[in-house]
Amino acid sequence: MAAPRPPSTDPPDHRRLCMPMAAQLINGAPTTTSLADDLHAVAEVLLRLPSPAALVRAALASRRWRQIASSPVFLRRYRSRHTSSPLLGLYVPRSHAGLPSFQLADSVRSDRALAKFVRAGDFNLTGLGSHPEWRLLDCHNSRLLLSRGESRAVYNPVSGQEPLWLPLPQISPLEGTSISECLLQGRCDDAASFRVFSVQHRGCDQMVRAAEYDSCTRQWRRHQWVKNISRPQHDQAMHAGRLIFWRYEDTSLLLLDTATVEFSILGLPFTFFQPSMYAIGDTVDGVCCLVGLVGSANNLHLQVWLLKEDGVAKMWEPEKKVPVSQVLGRDAQLHQVHVVTNGVALLGGDRCHQFAINLKKMCIDAEFECSALGYPLHMPWPPAVLVETGRETINYIVDVVTKNLSTTKETEVFMNFTPHPTFISINLSKDVPTFCVPAIHDNCLSIFVHSNFVL
């Protein structure tokens, strides 16, 4: 009897990688159980990738990997492990007019996946063309809201596609003047959707109202006027989730709840020396928070309050308070909390210094040197390419197997995506078989498991 042939260590014939999945199987068509097992293994690998940029690179390796990574349950579990989106940089308005400049965060240069992600986009806004009337109005989830004269446009530098020009709301000059405009996430579940809110004030009779643009309908909707509301002291809006705030008076805020389109007045938790000493935004968990500088110049503290809602009233509750010297690690003259977004507070200091402070760890995420206060730009979540495919079967299997991923033992994963055919060794837990993955070749990918199953 002939001795069994030892398993080959040569890379597989890459012509076979482009064959239909059924033709790649040695033991017949795959069963739902075997497919689920292998999807479980792939999802286990993807969950351990360190950043959304790395996840996007891996997901684009094949259609099936993208289907796994776009599963709603997988995205929720990935987000629970990697709660914050990386800070990519800062958009800084120019002193006179024109497009804002982009300052790259130092952490991006040291991260290979993030660096490639930025290089693939149009973060220098060359796709918009040069025009002296460009002005940055707001920034949210990697999108920019810009004006050019009376026109408004939303641009995504990640994709670099043509900007979406918004139709002008039909507002008569007698109907009031615009206070500010905000860019928010859309109402529907589509990650690509967005809303723009324009708030108008009519000073003769102290009335205010909101006009809302929805990218899903591509139409403006004007809401009802609300009486007895004065114009805020400062037109610059601050937003967190569905809530938009303005610095109304010394001790209060004007609040617009965009879910109900209702205006109200909310008190501040602290009497700040100057309105620029605080800002409102959201934490990495999406909770509305207020970040302020409190205390004397020689004993300055950074304090965080969280907005609590009991169904009837809203109130600020203190969450943490840390000396500024402990956060910055040296003496620094801070004079402003400019913006809070995605768990990062941008603080303005002396000599054009700006510090992006991680509110969860209370440490410096990035440091910038620029003449004007900027707008932080984070890696978007979820990444635009990771959307549902609409294929119910594959998504159902992925959702089922990813529900049990939290019970799998943590192990190290070593991955190296290259454009040339090679093998990637992945060391999973003892409950998941060790397998080798040929990297991308002609946009096709195979997973060879010990059972000779090929995905």
C-alpha positions in Angstrom: 0.0 0.0 0.0 1.4 3.3 -1.1 2.3 5.8 1.6 0.0 8.8 1.8 1.2 11.9 0.0 2.4 14.6 2.5 0.5 17.8 2.3 1.9 20.3 -0.1 3.5 23.5 1.3 3.4 25.3 -2.1 1.0 28.1 -2.5 -2.2 27.1 -4.3 -2.7 27.6 -8.0 -4.1 31.1 -8.2 -6.1 30.2 -11.2 -8.3 28.3 -8.8 -8.9 31.4 -6.7 -11.2 32.9 -9.3 -13.3 29.7 -9.6 -16.8 29.6 -8.1 -16.9 28.6 -4.5 -18.6 25.3 -5.2 -15.9 24.3 -7.6 -13.2 24.9 -4.9 -14.7 22.4 -2.5 -13.1 19.0 -2.3 -15.9 17.2 -0.5 -18.9 18.6 -2.2 -21.1 21.7 -1.6 -20.7 23.4 1.7 -23.2 23.0 4.4 -24.7 25.9 6.4 -22.8 24.6 9.5 -19.4 24.5 7.7 -19.9 27.9 6.2 -20.9 29.3 9.5 -17.8 27.8 11.2 -15.5 29.4 8.6 -17.3 32.8 8.7 -16.9 32.6 12.5 -13.1 32.2 12.0 -12.9 35.1 9.5 -15.0 37.3 11.8 -12.7 36.4 14.7 -9.7 37.7 12.6 -11.4 40.9 11.6 -12.5 41.7 15.1 -8.9 41.9 16.2 -7.8 44.4 13.6 -6.6 47.5 15.5 -8.4 50.3 13.6 -11.3 51.0 11.2 -8.7 51.8 8.5 -7.2 48.3 8.9 -10.7 46.8 8.9 -11.5 48.5 5.6 -8.3 47.3 4.0 -9.1 43.7 5.1 -12.8 43.9 4.1 -11.8 44.9 0.6 -9.8 41.8 0.1 -12.9 39.9 -1.1 -16.6 40.2 -1.5 -17.2 37.7 1.3 -15.0 39.4 3.8 -16.8 42.7 3.0 -20.1 40.9 3.7 -18.8 39.7 7.0 -17.5 43.1 8.0 -20.7 44.9 6.9 -23.0 42.8 9.2 -24.7 45.0 11.7 -24.0 42.6 14.6 -20.3 42.5 13.6 -20.1 46.3 13.4 -21.6 46.6 16.8 -19.2 44.1 18.3 -16.2 45.7 16.6 -17.3 49.0 17.9 -17.5 47.6 21.5 -13.9 46.5 21.2 -12.6 49.6 19.5 -14.8 52.4 20.9 -13.0 55.4 19.5 -12.4 56.4 15.9 -8.8 57.5 15.1 -8.2 61.3 14.9 -7.0 62.0 11.4 -6.2 65.7 11.6 -7.5 69.2 11.8 -9.3 71.4 9.3 -8.1 75.0 9.9 -10.1 77.9 8.4 -7.9 80.4 6.6 -7.6 83.9 8.0 -9.4 85.6 5.1 -11.3 83.2 2.9 -10.8 80.1 0.8 -10.8 76.4 1.5 -9.5 75.3 5.0 -6.1 73.7 5.3 -5.7 70.2 6.6 -3.1 69.4 9.3 -2.4 65.7 9.7 -2.2 64.2 13.2 1.2 62.8 14.0 -0.3 59.5 15.0 -1.5 59.0 11.4 2.1 59.1 10.1 3.1 56.3 12.4 0.2 54.0 11.5 0.6 52.4 8.1 -3.1 51.6 7.6 -4.2 55.1 8.5 -1.5 56.7 6.4 -2.7 54.8 3.3 -6.3 55.6 4.2 -5.5 59.4 4.2 -3.4 59.2 1.0 -6.3 57.5 -0.8 -8.7 60.4 0.0 -8.8 64.1 -0.9 -8.1 65.6 2.4 -6.4 68.6 0.8 -9.8 69.3 -1.0 -8.2 69.6 -4.4 -11.5 68.2 -5.9 -13.3 71.3 -4.8 -11.2 73.7 -6.9 -9.9 77.0 -5.7 -12.4 79.8 -5.0 -12.0 82.8 -2.7 -15.5 82.4 -1.3 -15.2 78.9 0.1 -15.8 78.8 3.9 -16.0 75.9 6.3 -19.2 75.9 8.3 -19.2 72.6 10.1 -17.6 69.1 10.2 -19.2 65.8 11.2 -18.4 62.2 10.7 -15.7 63.0 8.1 -18.1 65.2 6.1 -17.6 68.9 5.6 -20.4 71.5 5.3 -19.1 74.4 3.2 -20.5 77.6 1.8 -19.5 79.4 -1.4 -21.4 82.7 -1.5 -25.0 81.8 -1.0 -24.5 78.2 -2.0 -24.0 75.3 0.3 -22.2 72.0 -0.3 -21.5 68.8 1.6 -18.2 67.2 0.7 -16.7 63.9 1.9 -12.8 64.0 1.6 -12.7 60.3 2.3 -14.3 59.3 -1.0 -13.3 62.4 -2.9 -16.5 62.3 -4.9 -18.2 65.3 -6.3 -19.7 67.6 -3.6 -23.4 67.5 -3.1 -24.8 70.9 -3.7 -27.8 71.7 -1.5 -30.8 73.6 -3.0 -31.3 76.9 -1.3 -34.2 77.0 1.2 -36.9 79.4 0.0 -36.7 82.1 2.7 -37.8 85.6 2.3 -35.7 88.4 3.8 -38.8 89.3 5.9 -38.7 85.8 7.4 -35.6 86.4 9.5 -31.9 86.0 9.3 -29.8 82.8 9.6 -28.1 82.2 12.9 -26.0 79.2 12.0 -26.0 75.9 10.1 -25.1 72.4 11.4 -24.3 69.1 9.8 -25.8 66.1 11.6 -26.2 62.4 11.0 -29.3 61.4 8.9 -32.6 60.1 10.4 -32.5 56.8 8.6 -30.1 53.9 9.3 -28.1 54.6 6.1 -24.6 55.6 7.3 -24.3 57.8 4.1 -27.3 59.9 5.0 -27.0 63.3 6.7 -29.1 66.4 7.7 -28.3 70.1 7.6 -30.1 72.3 10.1 -30.4 76.1 9.4 -31.8 78.1 12.3 -33.4 81.5 11.5 -34.3 84.3 14.0 -36.7 87.1 13.5 -35.7 89.9 15.8 -38.7 92.2 15.5 -40.9 89.7 17.5 -38.3 87.4 19.1 -39.1 84.3 17.1 -36.9 81.4 16.0 -37.4 78.4 13.8 -35.5 75.6 12.1 -35.2 74.6 8.5 -34.0 71.0 7.9 -32.4 69.5 4.8 -32.6 65.7 4.5 -30.2 63.9 2.1 -32.6 61.0 1.8 -35.4 63.3 0.3 -33.0 66.0 -1.0 -35.5 68.6 0.2 -35.7 71.3 2.8 -38.5 71.3 5.4 -39.3 74.5 7.3 -40.7 74.0 10.8 -43.0 76.3 12.8 -41.9 79.6 14.4 -41.4 79.5 18.1 -42.1 82.7 20.1 -40.3 84.4 22.9 -36.8 83.3 22.2 -34.1 86.0 21.8 -31.1 85.6 19.5 -28.2 83.7 21.2 -25.3 85.7 22.4 -23.0 83.6 20.2 -24.1 82.2 16.8 -21.6 79.3 16.8 -23.6 76.1 17.3 -22.5 73.0 19.2 -24.1 69.6 18.7 -24.1 66.1 20.1 -26.3 63.4 18.5 -29.7 64.8 18.0 -29.2 67.9 20.2 -27.9 71.3 19.0 -26.8 74.0 21.5 -26.1 77.7 21.4 -24.5 79.9 24.1 -27.7 81.8 25.0 -27.0 83.8 28.1 -24.3 83.9 30.7 -26.0 81.0 32.7 -28.0 79.2 30.1 -28.1 77.5 26.7 -30.6 77.5 23.8 -31.3 73.8 23.0 -32.9 72.4 19.8 -33.9 68.7 20.0 -33.9 67.7 16.3 -35.9 64.6 17.0 -38.9 66.6 18.0 -37.8 70.0 16.5 -38.5 71.7 19.9 -36.6 74.6 21.3 -35.9 75.0 25.1 -33.7 76.8 27.5 -31.2 74.7 29.6 -29.1 76.0 32.5 -25.4 75.7 32.6 -23.8 73.5 35.4 -21.3 76.2 36.2 -20.9 80.0 35.8 -18.0 80.3 33.4 -15.8 83.4 33.3 -16.1 83.5 29.6 -18.3 81.7 27.1 -15.3 80.4 25.3 -14.2 78.4 28.4 -16.6 75.6 27.6 -18.0 73.6 24.7 -20.6 70.8 24.2 -20.2 67.6 22.2 -20.3 63.9 22.6 -18.2 61.2 24.2 -16.9 58.1 22.4 -20.1 56.4 23.5 -22.2 59.1 22.0 -23.3 60.6 25.3 -23.8 64.4 25.3 -21.1 66.1 27.4 -20.0 69.6 28.4 -16.3 70.2 28.8 -15.1 73.3 30.6 -12.0 75.0 32.1 -12.7 76.0 35.7 -10.6 77.5 38.5 -8.0 80.2 38.5 -5.1 80.7 36.1 -2.7 79.1 38.6 -5.0 76.2 39.4 -6.9 75.5 36.2 -8.9 72.3 35.9 -10.5 70.5 33.0 -14.0 69.3 34.0 -16.5 67.1 32.2 -20.3 67.0 32.8 -22.7 64.5 31.2 -26.2 65.3 30.2 -28.7 63.1 31.9 -32.4 62.7 30.9 -35.1 61.2 33.0 -37.9 61.5 30.4 -39.1 64.8 31.8 -36.1 67.0 32.5 -32.4 67.3 31.4 -29.7 68.0 33.9 -25.9 68.1 34.0 -24.0 65.7 36.2 -20.3 66.0 36.9 -18.3 63.1 35.6 -14.6 64.0 36.2 -12.3 66.8 37.0 -8.6 66.8 36.4 -5.8 69.5 36.8 -4.7 70.9 33.4 -1.1 70.5 34.5 -1.7 66.7 34.9 -3.3 66.4 31.4 -0.7 68.4 29.5 2.3 67.4 31.6 3.7 71.0 31.7 2.7 74.5 32.3 0.4 75.7 29.6 -1.8 78.8 29.2 -5.2 77.6 27.9 -7.8 80.2 27.0 -10.5 78.3 25.2 -12.4 75.0 24.7 -13.1 75.2 21.0 -15.0 72.0 20.1 -15.9 68.6 21.6 -16.5 65.7 19.3 -16.2 61.9 19.4 -14.6 61.9 22.9 -12.0 64.6 22.0 -11.9 68.2 23.2 -9.9 70.7 21.2 -8.3 73.2 23.6 -6.8 76.5 22.4 -3.5 77.6 24.1 -0.9 80.2 23.8 1.4 80.7 20.8 -1.1 79.1 18.4 -1.0 75.8 20.2 -4.0 73.5 20.0 -4.3 70.3 22.0 -6.7 67.4 21.2 -7.5 65.9 24.6 -8.8 62.3 24.9 -11.6 62.7 27.4 -11.6 59.1 28.4 -8.0 58.8 29.2 -7.4 62.5 29.9 -4.3 62.7 27.8 -3.1 64.4 24.7 -4.2 62.6 21.5 -2.6 65.1 19.2 -1.0 68.6 19.2 -1.2 71.2 16.5 0.3 74.6 15.8 -1.9 76.8 13.7 -3.1 80.4 13.7 -6.9 79.7 13.8 -9.0 77.2 15.8 -9.7 74.1 13.8 -12.2 71.3 13.4 -11.1 67.8 14.3 -11.7 65.1 11.7 -12.0 61.5 12.7 -12.1 58.3 10.8 -15.8 57.9 9.9 -17.8 55.2 11.7 -19.1 53.0 10.2 -16.8 53.3 7.2 -18.8 54.0 4.1 -17.7 50.9 2.3 -19.0 48.7 5.2 -22.7 48.8 4.4 -25.2 46.0 4.3 -25.1 44.0 1.1 -28.8 43.0 1.2 -28.0 39.3 0.9 -30.1 37.9 3.7 -28.5 34.4 3.8 -24.9 35.5 4.3 -25.9 38.3 6.7 -28.1 35.9 8.7 -25.2 33.5 9.1 -22.8 36.2 10.0 -25.1 37.7 12.6 -25.6 34.3 14.2 -22.0 33.3 14.5 -20.8 36.8 15.7 -23.2 36.6 18.6 -20.9 34.0 20.2 -17.6 35.7 19.5 -17.3 37.2 23.0 -16.9 33.7 24.4 -13.9 32.9 22.2 -10.5 33.1 23.9 -8.3 36.1 23.0 -5.2 35.3 21.1 -2.7 37.2 18.9 -3.3 37.7 15.2 -0.5 38.5 12.8 -1.6 39.8 9.5 0.4 41.4 6.6 -1.7 42.4 3.6 0.4 42.8 0.5 -0.5 43.1 -3.2 1.4 39.9 -4.1 0.4 36.3 -3.5 1.7 35.3 -0.1 0.6 33.4 3.0 -0.6 35.0 6.2 -0.3 32.9 9.3 -3.2 33.4 11.7 -2.9 32.0 15.2 -6.4 31.7 16.7 -7.7 30.1 19.9 -7.7 26.3 20.4 -11.4 26.3 19.5 -10.8 27.6 16.0 -8.5 25.7 13.6 -5.3 27.3 12.4 -5.4 28.1 8.7 -3.4 29.9 6.1 -4.8 32.7 3.9 -3.4 33.6 0.5 -3.5 37.3 0.2 -5.2 39.3 -2.5 -4.6 38.1 -6.1 -6.8 39.5 -8.9 -9.3 40.6 -6.3 -9.9 37.1 -5.1 -9.1 35.4 -1.8 -9.3 31.9 -0.4 -9.2 30.5 3.1 -7.6 27.0 3.4 -8.7 25.2 6.6 -7.4 21.9 7.9 -10.6 20.2 6.8 -9.7 21.2 3.2 -12.7 23.5 3.1 -12.0 26.5 0.8 -14.1 29.7 1.2 
